[in-house]
Amino acid sequence: MEGIDERKAPKPWRLPATSMAWRLFLSAWIIFSLHFATDIVREHYPAIALGDHFTFRLDEYSGLHPDLFEKPGYGWHIGNNPGVSMLAAIPYALARPLIDRINDRVVAGRMARGEAEPPAFDSPRTRSANFFAETYRRGIDVKLGLAAFVTHAFLMAPSSAVGVVLIFLGLRWATRSDRLALLLALLYGFGTPVFFRTGFLNHNLMLGHITFAGFLALWNPGGRDRPSIGWRHFLAGLAGGTAILFDYSGVVFLLGLFGYALGKRFAEASARDALRHGALYVLGTLGPVFLLWFYQWRSFGNPFLPGQNWMPPVEYIDRGYQGYSAPQLDLLLSLGFDQRFGLFTMAPALVFGFFAPLVARKADSGLPRLEMWVCLLLFTALWVFFAGNNYSNLQWNTGVRYMAAGIPFLFVPAAIVLLRMPRPLFAAVALVSVVINWSAAMHREVWHPTGVFGPVISVLTGGFELPALTTLSRMQMFGSIVEHGVSPLPLMVLAAVIIAIIWQPADGRV
């Protein structure tokens, strides 16, 4: 049986590639926003503090999250890097006047009615119920909920939509077909944990998309003259430096992209040219790195030691340096195949990326060998890096998280293999991947014994859900309005209609 042969490209669409990219972006943004989850994560607190008071101190949120801690003389902070919080502070600050007005009115109404104690919150997680009760008493539950929605809808969701478009643009040159690239980009967005992780603010996934953009800048698959080669190296360095600002695992991408930049220029030009453009790459990294050092100096008094250096003892902190030790085989396998947070358990389509060297040839795949190996090596380096991070064991209640940054790099070689499959097999792999990941994006409880398959069972037995509506239905404060649940179907149908309009060409023909 024949696979999907990119050499036999189907008839081109009437839609130009630029128009397709914009429509893909808007469609992905709508779908991601629709699946907003109400989780408040540690990255939200610095974003809110920056938007409210332009400060890194989180004293007013002490005790709300186990990752918040106090350093004497410097106040309360989080241990991870602040990059995603800094970006999230922008949409939050813009929406803050409206958020504050709504929150103040709701709290004033409660006080007038004498509703000092929080209503019951029927959550399967005790910690979530306790968190809601405490934020209710502090009068910030509505504020945090609205902040989470704003940072999701206007940062997390559009950034992941940009990631989907980047995959589309890169694969256009690998497949030489707009239709196939679009199909694969949709599989990337909704058949991998990108869908699940986009539900709320997540620095790992955003880090991956930023560095993948840097990779595309260096690769330049379309052979464009602008921006110039020098600017491309500077922008790639900016992406690598931003990866460090987001998380120290970004060092894998910072060094990996630097090595790729030097090797590519050395092969295409000369050693002198490679060193000159390598210097531009380093120059691009400086801004984000200096910003990280400034944050660490202001927050902990030392610009060069990571925030984790100051956090109090937690589980696994005694292993290696602050929980980081030599890579461990059992953790490596868990990151890949654990039923609760294994990347390949949740996204079986990605496994095929490792077979790319066996089936892809530069002459007919569109993916040069250098770029294919860079993608595979970057992903593998990240995998090994987190196999030494003992906190990876704590993903049992969060699902795929740490490895999210490597998804775009493994998906590109996987796509080349998927195209060579017999069409029925490709359809089966794609269907299984989409079912698993869409189910997880709706029913987010992946910590049960069934792991990532639990949400699939929930969909089959309980039907479609949207996470925000599920949260509202668990709050007795809304009384009979939502106590029996709210159907997500009207919102899903509305989104489908809007997306259909987006893809309707101006002349009314497809």
Buried (B, 14 or more C-beta within 10 A) or exposed (E): EEBBEBEEEEEEBEBEBEBBBBBBBBBBBBBBBBBBBBBBBBBBBBBBBBBBEEEBBBEBBEEBBEBBBBBEEBBBBBBBBBBBBBBBBBBBBEBBEEBEEBBEEBBEEBEEEEEEEBEEBEBEEEEBBEBBBBBBEBBBBBBBBBBBBBBBBBBBBBBBBBBBBBBBBBBBBBBBBBBBBBBBBBBBBBBBBBBBBBBBBBBBBBBBBBBBBBBBBBBBBEEEEEEEBBEBBBBBBBBBBBBBBBBBBBBBBBEBBBBBBBEBBBEEEEEEEBEBBBBBBBBBBEBBBEBBBEBBEBBBEEBEEBBBBBBEEBEBBEBEEBBBBEEBEEBBEBBBEBBBBBBBBBBBBBBBBBBBBEBBEEEEBBBBEBBBBBBBBBBBBBBEBBBBBBBBBBBBEBBBBBBBBBBBBBBBBBBBBBBBBEEEEBEEBBEBBBBBBBBBBBBBBBBBEBBBBBBBEBBEEEEBBBBBBBBBBBBBBEEEEBBEBBEBEEBBEEBEEEBEEBBEEEEEEE
